[in-house]
Amino acid sequence: MTRRTEWPGSEDETHSAVGDAETRSGRRGRHGREDSGGPSSSRAESGPPRTPEEQARAICLRLLTGNPRTRKQLEDALRQRGIPEEAAEEVLSRFEDVGLIDDAAFADAWVESRHHGRGLARRALARELRTKGVDSAVIEVAVGRLDSEQEESTARELVDRKLRASRGLDREKRLRRLAGMLARKGYPEGLALRVVKQALEEEGEDPDLLEEHYLPDA
């Protein structure tokens, strides 16, 4: 459903990816300064970083080890650690240039993982991505890859898992609990009610009686 991005699995691999890209680009900074190579390129590994840019680079490499991050998450981390804005901007932009920061790939992977792993619907997924600082246009594209048919199929799977545990409850409480579970995962009210009523009807509940009940506020 989504395109996958291979994220480096260790700090050494991440550092190597940055270094390789810098070599291909003539080892020049964003402002046209020639990187000195040699000792300065390994300074973050051989000892305490000396410049704000080196500090920012080391922080980003550490945070990206094993887990992708959005640009906003890294930007916030650098700000909290007192990295000057200009230095942070230079390092973050360089990381975007070499593909170590990719909010679109992050959003695609997040939608796939959280939908299939937690059963979250588009509305909930969009809300989570917003909290991570992903741009609204990028979010729209990522959640748009999850179509209505897949969303409804997942909603039914979620209900089926909970049906047995709810069988000791009366009809109204059962419907409200199941529909409320879907609502908390971001499913629209109409979809949630339709899926739950269909599941209960298949168990033998009277569809006319089910129509009397409505989804409570989530």
Phi and psi restraints in degrees (value plus and minus 20) as a CYANA .aco file:
   2 THR   PHI    -145.1  -105.1
   2 THR   PSI     140.3   180.3
   3 ARG   PHI    -104.0   -64.0
   3 ARG   PSI     120.7   160.7
   4 ARG   PHI    -124.1   -84.1
   4 ARG   PSI     125.3   165.3
   5 THR   PHI    -136.0   -96.0
   5 THR   PSI     111.7   151.7
   6 GLU   PHI    -100.4   -60.4
   6 GLU   PSI      96.0   136.0
   7 TRP   PHI    -117.9   -77.9
   7 TRP   PSI     118.9   158.9
   8 PRO   PHI     -75.7   -35.7
   8 PRO   PSI     123.1   163.1
   9 GLY   PHI    -113.1   -73.1
   9 GLY   PSI     -27.9    12.1
  10 SER   PHI    -167.1  -127.1
  10 SER   PSI     144.7   184.7
  11 GLU   PHI     -86.1   -46.1
  11 GLU   PSI     -56.1   -16.1
  12 ASP   PHI     -82.0   -42.0
  12 ASP   PSI     -61.7   -21.7
  13 GLU   PHI     -87.7   -47.7
  13 GLU   PSI     -59.2   -19.2
  14 THR   PHI     -84.1   -44.1
  14 THR   PSI     -65.5   -25.5
  15 HIS   PHI     -80.4   -40.4
  15 HIS   PSI     -60.6   -20.6
  16 SER   PHI     -83.3   -43.3
  16 SER   PSI     -59.9   -19.9
  17 ALA   PHI     -83.2   -43.2
  17 ALA   PSI     -60.8   -20.8
  18 VAL   PHI     -85.3   -45.3
  18 VAL   PSI     -65.6   -25.6
  19 GLY   PHI     -82.4   -42.4
  19 GLY   PSI     -62.2   -22.2
  20 ASP   PHI     -81.3   -41.3
  20 ASP   PSI     -63.2   -23.2
  21 ALA   PHI     -86.8   -46.8
  21 ALA   PSI     -56.3   -16.3
  22 GLU   PHI     -86.4   -46.4
  22 GLU   PSI     -57.4   -17.4
  23 THR   PHI     -83.0   -43.0
  23 THR   PSI     -63.8   -23.8
  24 ARG   PHI     -82.8   -42.8
  24 ARG   PSI     -49.8    -9.8
  25 SER   PHI    -113.4   -73.4
  25 SER   PSI      -6.9    33.1
  26 GLY   PHI      61.3   101.3
  26 GLY   PSI      -5.9    34.1
  27 ARG   PHI      33.3    73.3
  27 ARG   PSI      23.5    63.5
  28 ARG   PHI    -128.5   -88.5
  28 ARG   PSI     120.6   160.6
  29 GLY   PHI     -93.6   -53.6
  29 GLY   PSI     155.6   195.6
  30 ARG   PHI     -85.8   -45.8
  30 ARG   PSI     -42.3    -2.3
  31 HIS   PHI    -123.0   -83.0
  31 HIS   PSI      -2.8    37.2
  32 GLY   PHI      65.2   105.2
  32 GLY   PSI     -15.4    24.6
  33 ARG   PHI     -99.9   -59.9
  33 ARG   PSI     119.9   159.9
  34 GLU   PHI     -97.4   -57.4
  34 GLU   PSI     106.6   146.6
  35 ASP   PHI     -93.1   -53.1
  35 ASP   PSI     120.6   160.6
  36 SER   PHI     -98.6   -58.6
  36 SER   PSI     -39.8     0.2
  37 GLY   PHI      50.3    90.3
  37 GLY   PSI    -188.3  -148.3
  38 GLY   PHI      33.5    73.5
  38 GLY   PSI    -145.2  -105.2
  39 PRO   PHI     -77.1   -37.1
  39 PRO   PSI     -60.5   -20.5
  40 SER   PHI     -88.1   -48.1
  40 SER   PSI     -52.5   -12.5
  41 SER   PHI     -90.9   -50.9
  41 SER   PSI     -42.6    -2.6
  42 SER   PHI    -126.5   -86.5
  42 SER   PSI     -13.2    26.8
  43 ARG   PHI     -80.1   -40.1
  43 ARG   PSI     -57.6   -17.6
  44 ALA   PHI     -86.5   -46.5
  44 ALA   PSI     -43.6    -3.6
  45 GLU   PHI    -111.8   -71.8
  45 GLU   PSI     -55.2   -15.2
  46 SER   PHI    -108.3   -68.3
  46 SER   PSI     -36.7     3.3
  47 GLY   PHI    -191.6  -151.6
  47 GLY   PSI    -198.9  -158.9
  48 PRO   PHI     -79.6   -39.6
  48 PRO   PSI     114.2   154.2
  49 PRO   PHI     -78.3   -38.3
  49 PRO   PSI     123.5   163.5
  50 ARG   PHI    -124.7   -84.7
  50 ARG   PSI     -50.1   -10.1
  51 THR   PHI    -130.7   -90.7
  51 THR   PSI     140.0   180.0
  52 PRO   PHI     -77.3   -37.3
  52 PRO   PSI     -57.3   -17.3
  53 GLU   PHI     -84.0   -44.0
  53 GLU   PSI     -61.8   -21.8
  54 GLU   PHI     -86.7   -46.7
  54 GLU   PSI     -59.9   -19.9
  55 GLN   PHI     -82.8   -42.8
  55 GLN   PSI     -65.3   -25.3
  56 ALA   PHI     -81.8   -41.8
  56 ALA   PSI     -63.1   -23.1
  57 ARG   PHI     -80.9   -40.9
  57 ARG   PSI     -64.6   -24.6
  58 ALA   PHI     -84.8   -44.8
  58 ALA   PSI     -61.3   -21.3
  59 ILE   PHI     -82.6   -42.6
  59 ILE   PSI     -66.2   -26.2
  60 CYS   PHI     -84.0   -44.0
  60 CYS   PSI     -63.2   -23.2
  61 LEU   PHI     -79.1   -39.1
  61 LEU   PSI     -62.8   -22.8
  62 ARG   PHI     -85.2   -45.2
  62 ARG   PSI     -64.2   -24.2
  63 LEU   PHI     -89.4   -49.4
  63 LEU   PSI     -50.6   -10.6
  64 LEU   PHI    -102.0   -62.0
  64 LEU   PSI     -32.1     7.9
  65 THR   PHI     -83.8   -43.8
  65 THR   PSI      91.9   131.9
  66 GLY   PHI      67.3   107.3
  66 GLY   PSI     -39.3     0.7
  67 ASN   PHI    -162.1  -122.1
  67 ASN   PSI     108.7   148.7
  68 PRO   PHI     -89.4   -49.4
  68 PRO   PSI     133.2   173.2
  69 ARG   PHI    -155.4  -115.4
  69 ARG   PSI     134.3   174.3
  70 THR   PHI    -100.0   -60.0
  70 THR   PSI     142.6   182.6
  71 ARG   PHI     -79.8   -39.8
  71 ARG   PSI     -61.1   -21.1
  72 LYS   PHI     -83.5   -43.5
  72 LYS   PSI     -60.3   -20.3
  73 GLN   PHI     -81.9   -41.9
  73 GLN   PSI     -63.9   -23.9
  74 LEU   PHI     -88.8   -48.8
  74 LEU   PSI     -59.1   -19.1
  75 GLU   PHI     -80.2   -40.2
  75 GLU   PSI     -64.3   -24.3
  76 ASP   PHI     -83.8   -43.8
  76 ASP   PSI     -60.8   -20.8
  77 ALA   PHI     -83.7   -43.7
  77 ALA   PSI     -61.0   -21.0
  78 LEU   PHI     -87.0   -47.0
  78 LEU   PSI     -59.8   -19.8
  79 ARG   PHI     -83.0   -43.0
  79 ARG   PSI     -62.8   -22.8
  80 GLN   PHI     -84.1   -44.1
  80 GLN   PSI     -46.5    -6.5
  81 ARG   PHI    -114.4   -74.4
  81 ARG   PSI     -11.0    29.0
  82 GLY   PHI      58.9    98.9
  82 GLY   PSI      -0.2    39.8
  83 ILE   PHI     -95.3   -55.3
  83 ILE   PSI     109.9   149.9
  84 PRO   PHI     -77.3   -37.3
  84 PRO   PSI     126.8   166.8
  85 GLU   PHI     -78.4   -38.4
  85 GLU   PSI     -61.3   -21.3
  86 GLU   PHI     -84.7   -44.7
  86 GLU   PSI     -62.0   -22.0
  87 ALA   PHI     -86.0   -46.0
  87 ALA   PSI     -61.7   -21.7
  88 ALA   PHI     -82.4   -42.4
  88 ALA   PSI     -63.9   -23.9
  89 GLU   PHI     -81.7   -41.7
  89 GLU   PSI     -62.1   -22.1
  90 GLU   PHI     -84.2   -44.2
  90 GLU   PSI     -65.4   -25.4
  91 VAL   PHI     -89.1   -49.1
  91 VAL   PSI     -63.7   -23.7
  92 LEU   PHI     -83.3   -43.3
  92 LEU   PSI     -60.2   -20.2
  93 SER   PHI     -86.2   -46.2
  93 SER   PSI     -58.6   -18.6
  94 ARG   PHI     -83.5   -43.5
  94 ARG   PSI     -61.7   -21.7
  95 PHE   PHI     -84.8   -44.8
  95 PHE   PSI     -55.2   -15.2
  96 GLU   PHI     -86.2   -46.2
  96 GLU   PSI     -60.7   -20.7
  97 ASP   PHI     -79.4   -39.4
  97 ASP   PSI     -58.2   -18.2
  98 VAL   PHI    -112.7   -72.7
  98 VAL   PSI     -19.5    20.5
  99 GLY   PHI      68.7   108.7
  99 GLY   PSI     -11.6    28.4
 100 LEU   PHI    -101.2   -61.2
 100 LEU   PSI     -40.5    -0.5
 101 ILE   PHI    -136.4   -96.4
 101 ILE   PSI     100.7   140.7
 102 ASP   PHI    -167.4  -127.4
 102 ASP   PSI      72.6   112.6
 103 ASP   PHI     -84.2   -44.2
 103 ASP   PSI     -51.3   -11.3
 104 ALA   PHI     -87.4   -47.4
 104 ALA   PSI     -65.2   -25.2
 105 ALA   PHI     -85.2   -45.2
 105 ALA   PSI     -59.0   -19.0
 106 PHE   PHI     -79.3   -39.3
 106 PHE   PSI     -67.4   -27.4
 107 ALA   PHI     -84.0   -44.0
 107 ALA   PSI     -62.1   -22.1
 108 ASP   PHI     -80.2   -40.2
 108 ASP   PSI     -67.8   -27.8
 109 ALA   PHI     -85.7   -45.7
 109 ALA   PSI     -57.2   -17.2
 110 TRP   PHI     -83.9   -43.9
 110 TRP   PSI     -65.0   -25.0
 111 VAL   PHI     -81.4   -41.4
 111 VAL   PSI     -66.3   -26.3
 112 GLU   PHI     -83.1   -43.1
 112 GLU   PSI     -67.0   -27.0
 113 SER   PHI     -86.8   -46.8
 113 SER   PSI     -67.5   -27.5
 114 ARG   PHI     -95.2   -55.2
 114 ARG   PSI     -47.7    -7.7
 115 HIS   PHI     -93.3   -53.3
 115 HIS   PSI     -68.8   -28.8
 116 HIS   PHI     -97.2   -57.2
 116 HIS   PSI     -50.6   -10.6
 117 GLY   PHI    -104.5   -64.5
 117 GLY   PSI     -58.9   -18.9
 118 ARG   PHI    -135.2   -95.2
 118 ARG   PSI     -28.0    12.0
 119 GLY   PHI      54.0    94.0
 119 GLY   PSI       3.0    43.0
 120 LEU   PHI     -93.8   -53.8
 120 LEU   PSI     121.4   161.4
 121 ALA   PHI    -107.3   -67.3
 121 ALA   PSI     154.2   194.2
 122 ARG   PHI     -77.3   -37.3
 122 ARG   PSI     -61.6   -21.6
 123 ARG   PHI     -82.0   -42.0
 123 ARG   PSI     -64.4   -24.4
 124 ALA   PHI     -88.9   -48.9
 124 ALA   PSI     -58.6   -18.6
 125 LEU   PHI     -84.0   -44.0
 125 LEU   PSI     -62.4   -22.4
 126 ALA   PHI     -82.5   -42.5
 126 ALA   PSI     -59.9   -19.9
 127 ARG   PHI     -83.4   -43.4
 127 ARG   PSI     -62.7   -22.7
 128 GLU   PHI     -85.0   -45.0
 128 GLU   PSI     -62.0   -22.0
 129 LEU   PHI     -85.8   -45.8
 129 LEU   PSI     -54.5   -14.5
 130 ARG   PHI     -82.4   -42.4
 130 ARG   PSI     -58.9   -18.9
 131 THR   PHI     -86.5   -46.5
 131 THR   PSI     -39.5     0.5
 132 LYS   PHI    -115.4   -75.4
 132 LYS   PSI     -14.5    25.5
 133 GLY   PHI      63.2   103.2
 133 GLY   PSI      -2.9    37.1
 134 VAL   PHI     -96.7   -56.7
 134 VAL   PSI     118.6   158.6
 135 ASP   PHI     -82.0   -42.0
 135 ASP   PSI     124.6   164.6
 136 SER   PHI     -80.3   -40.3
 136 SER   PSI     -56.3   -16.3
 137 ALA   PHI     -86.9   -46.9
 137 ALA   PSI     -58.2   -18.2
 138 VAL   PHI     -87.4   -47.4
 138 VAL   PSI     -60.1   -20.1
 139 ILE   PHI     -81.7   -41.7
 139 ILE   PSI     -64.7   -24.7
 140 GLU   PHI     -78.5   -38.5
 140 GLU   PSI     -61.8   -21.8
 141 VAL   PHI     -87.2   -47.2
 141 VAL   PSI     -63.8   -23.8
 142 ALA   PHI     -85.1   -45.1
 142 ALA   PSI     -68.4   -28.4
 143 VAL   PHI     -93.0   -53.0
 143 VAL   PSI     -43.1    -3.1
 144 GLY   PHI     -86.8   -46.8
 144 GLY   PSI     -39.3     0.7
 145 ARG   PHI     -91.4   -51.4
 145 ARG   PSI     -37.9     2.1
 146 LEU   PHI    -113.1   -73.1
 146 LEU   PSI      85.4   125.4
 147 ASP   PHI    -104.2   -64.2
 147 ASP   PSI     148.6   188.6
 148 SER   PHI     -82.0   -42.0
 148 SER   PSI     -56.3   -16.3
 149 GLU   PHI     -84.4   -44.4
 149 GLU   PSI     -63.7   -23.7
 150 GLN   PHI     -86.7   -46.7
 150 GLN   PSI     -59.1   -19.1
 151 GLU   PHI     -82.0   -42.0
 151 GLU   PSI     -64.4   -24.4
 152 GLU   PHI     -87.6   -47.6
 152 GLU   PSI     -58.0   -18.0
 153 SER   PHI     -81.9   -41.9
 153 SER   PSI     -62.4   -22.4
 154 THR   PHI     -86.8   -46.8
 154 THR   PSI     -59.7   -19.7
 155 ALA   PHI     -79.0   -39.0
 155 ALA   PSI     -62.3   -22.3
 156 ARG   PHI     -85.6   -45.6
 156 ARG   PSI     -58.7   -18.7
 157 GLU   PHI     -81.7   -41.7
 157 GLU   PSI     -61.1   -21.1
 158 LEU   PHI     -82.5   -42.5
 158 LEU   PSI     -63.3   -23.3
 159 VAL   PHI     -85.3   -45.3
 159 VAL   PSI     -63.8   -23.8
 160 ASP   PHI     -78.9   -38.9
 160 ASP   PSI     -55.3   -15.3
 161 ARG   PHI     -87.3   -47.3
 161 ARG   PSI     -49.6    -9.6
 162 LYS   PHI    -116.2   -76.2
 162 LYS   PSI     -30.5     9.5
 163 LEU   PHI     -78.9   -38.9
 163 LEU   PSI     -69.6   -29.6
 164 ARG   PHI     -80.3   -40.3
 164 ARG   PSI     -62.1   -22.1
 165 ALA   PHI     -87.0   -47.0
 165 ALA   PSI     -40.1    -0.1
 166 SER   PHI    -117.9   -77.9
 166 SER   PSI     -18.1    21.9
 167 ARG   PHI     -87.0   -47.0
 167 ARG   PSI     -40.5    -0.5
 168 GLY   PHI    -103.7   -63.7
 168 GLY   PSI     -23.1    16.9
 169 LEU   PHI    -111.2   -71.2
 169 LEU   PSI     139.3   179.3
 170 ASP   PHI     -93.6   -53.6
 170 ASP   PSI     146.0   186.0
 171 ARG   PHI     -75.2   -35.2
 171 ARG   PSI     -68.7   -28.7
 172 GLU   PHI     -85.7   -45.7
 172 GLU   PSI     -65.3   -25.3
 173 LYS   PHI     -85.0   -45.0
 173 LYS   PSI     -57.1   -17.1
 174 ARG   PHI     -84.0   -44.0
 174 ARG   PSI     -67.3   -27.3
 175 LEU   PHI     -82.2   -42.2
 175 LEU   PSI     -64.5   -24.5
 176 ARG   PHI     -85.4   -45.4
 176 ARG   PSI     -59.4   -19.4
 177 ARG   PHI     -86.8   -46.8
 177 ARG   PSI     -65.3   -25.3
 178 LEU   PHI     -88.0   -48.0
 178 LEU   PSI     -64.5   -24.5
 179 ALA   PHI     -87.3   -47.3
 179 ALA   PSI     -56.7   -16.7
 180 GLY   PHI     -85.0   -45.0
 180 GLY   PSI     -56.6   -16.6
 181 MET   PHI     -80.3   -40.3
 181 MET   PSI     -63.7   -23.7
 182 LEU   PHI     -86.9   -46.9
 182 LEU   PSI     -59.7   -19.7
 183 ALA   PHI     -80.6   -40.6
 183 ALA   PSI     -60.2   -20.2
 184 ARG   PHI     -86.6   -46.6
 184 ARG   PSI     -43.2    -3.2
 185 LYS   PHI    -111.0   -71.0
 185 LYS   PSI     -13.8    26.2
 186 GLY   PHI      75.9   115.9
 186 GLY   PSI     -11.1    28.9
 187 TYR   PHI     -99.9   -59.9
 187 TYR   PSI     118.4   158.4
 188 PRO   PHI     -81.3   -41.3
 188 PRO   PSI     132.7   172.7
 189 GLU   PHI     -77.4   -37.4
 189 GLU   PSI     -65.5   -25.5
 190 GLY   PHI     -81.8   -41.8
 190 GLY   PSI     -63.8   -23.8
 191 LEU   PHI     -85.5   -45.5
 191 LEU   PSI     -64.3   -24.3
 192 ALA   PHI     -79.9   -39.9
 192 ALA   PSI     -67.1   -27.1
 193 LEU   PHI     -83.7   -43.7
 193 LEU   PSI     -62.3   -22.3
 194 ARG   PHI     -83.1   -43.1
 194 ARG   PSI     -64.4   -24.4
 195 VAL   PHI     -87.1   -47.1
 195 VAL   PSI     -63.3   -23.3
 196 VAL   PHI     -86.9   -46.9
 196 VAL   PSI     -64.3   -24.3
 197 LYS   PHI     -82.7   -42.7
 197 LYS   PSI     -59.4   -19.4
 198 GLN   PHI     -82.7   -42.7
 198 GLN   PSI     -63.6   -23.6
 199 ALA   PHI     -83.8   -43.8
 199 ALA   PSI     -61.5   -21.5
 200 LEU   PHI     -90.5   -50.5
 200 LEU   PSI     -57.4   -17.4
 201 GLU   PHI     -80.8   -40.8
 201 GLU   PSI     -59.8   -19.8
 202 GLU   PHI     -86.3   -46.3
 202 GLU   PSI     -41.5    -1.5
 203 GLU   PHI    -107.7   -67.7
 203 GLU   PSI     -25.4    14.6
 204 GLY   PHI      90.4   130.4
 204 GLY   PSI     -14.6    25.4
 205 GLU   PHI     -91.3   -51.3
 205 GLU   PSI     128.6   168.6
 206 ASP   PHI     -92.5   -52.5
 206 ASP   PSI      98.4   138.4
 207 PRO   PHI     -81.9   -41.9
 207 PRO   PSI     -51.0   -11.0
 208 ASP   PHI     -86.7   -46.7
 208 ASP   PSI     -57.9   -17.9
 209 LEU   PHI     -91.0   -51.0
 209 LEU   PSI     -54.8   -14.8
 210 LEU   PHI     -85.2   -45.2
 210 LEU   PSI     -51.4   -11.4
 211 GLU   PHI     -86.5   -46.5
 211 GLU   PSI     -35.3     4.7
 212 GLU   PHI     -99.2   -59.2
 212 GLU   PSI     -33.0     7.0
 213 HIS   PHI    -125.2   -85.2
 213 HIS   PSI     131.3   171.3
 214 TYR   PHI    -149.8  -109.8
 214 TYR   PSI     136.6   176.6
 215 LEU   PHI     -93.3   -53.3
 215 LEU   PSI     108.1   148.1
 216 PRO   PHI     -93.6   -53.6
 216 PRO   PSI     144.8   184.8
 217 ASP   PHI     -82.0   -42.0
 217 ASP   PSI     114.9   154.9
